[in-house]
Amino acid sequence: MPTMLTPDALAVDAVWSPEQVAYFQSEIERRKGSVGWYHEVTVTDRAGHSVRTPGIHACLPILAVLERFGFPRDFTGKTVLDIGCNAGFYSSVAKVRGARSVLGIDYFQHSIEQARLLRDILQLDIDFRQGDGEALGEGLGPFDVVINTGVMYHLQNPMQFLSNMARLTTELMFLESEMLVDSRHSEYAWFIEHEYNRDLSNWWIYGPECLGRMVRAAGFSRAEFKGFAWTPARGEKTPEGLDRQGRGVMLCWK
Ligand SMILES: C[S@@+](CC[C@H](N)C(=O)[O-])C[C@H]1O[C@@H](n2cnc3c(N)ncnc32)[C@H](O)[C@@H]1O
């Protein structure tokens, strides 16, 4: 039985020795580095041993939500790029769901080191490389499916990034991002400049209509807004006192 997704964990078809469990746990701790983990995921073996990465992004419950908004349940035979892969959870899902090949790229080397550890624990064949989606060279891809979750608002040059993704995608890009929730602002984008939600790497938050136009202008034929996967409580503020926005999903067809 290959590696599987269960409601609570990724399950590997192996029985780990106590030494392996101790090694995985010490590597998870070591690869925290100074920034910690983002992806929180539990991996179990056939004997019921488990290891857990201690992130703030509850991967499996969030995956269940994204599936309701069109995240593919089947990747059979697809070539997949997971751009901004972080610790590689969505790359792993694509592989477990039958992808022919998966490449995960992230800007930060420490994320790539975490992703490689998760890959090794899961015994999956996935390529993880450090790279910048805003400045990808030639010779990559193309890919049937691109997974682009949680990245758009971190970009200073989103049109350059989207043009790169359009060049690399042959079928579908699954896009999830912080998006403006007020429908009166749907055609606009908000440039943050300073901190948003305690994160200095947040630059742009887009209205759904604005982002759809950007996606088409970059080279996709159709942008289908699937709705908000998460919305803030009425009047909710970020710690900086800014209006908290929602998380929207868009299917971008080539
Ligand atoms: C909020 S995390 C989302 C991670 C993952 N895609 C997910 O949905 O859980 C954003 C990730 O995008 C990466 N990132 C930001 N800008 C990037 C860029 N220009 N090229 C590649 N990765 C980037 C960050 O390093 C980080 O790992």
The ligand as a Gaussian input file, in Angstrom:
#p B3LYP/6-31G(d) Opt

LIG

0 1
 C        2.104000      31.552000       3.265000
 S        3.331000      30.468000       2.665000
 C        2.322000      29.338000       1.727000
 C        2.973000      27.997000       1.603000
 C        2.162000      26.933000       0.854000
 N        2.028000      27.232000      -0.543000
 C        0.806000      26.751000       1.494000
 O       -0.191000      27.138000       0.890000
 O        0.766000      26.264000       2.610000
 C        4.106000      31.389000       1.351000
 C        5.293000      30.670000       0.768000
 O        5.633000      31.290000      -0.466000
 C        7.022000      31.407000      -0.553000
 N        7.343000      32.502000      -1.496000
 C        7.102000      33.818000      -1.341000
 N        7.515000      34.504000      -2.409000
 C        8.025000      33.592000      -3.275000
 C        8.617000      33.673000      -4.560000
 N        8.795000      34.845000      -5.171000
 N        9.018000      32.550000      -5.159000
 C        8.871000      31.340000      -4.550000
 N        8.328000      31.211000      -3.318000
 C        7.905000      32.312000      -2.696000
 C        7.442000      31.681000       0.873000
 O        8.803000      31.408000       1.096000
 C        6.526000      30.756000       1.646000
 O        7.069000      29.473000       1.827000

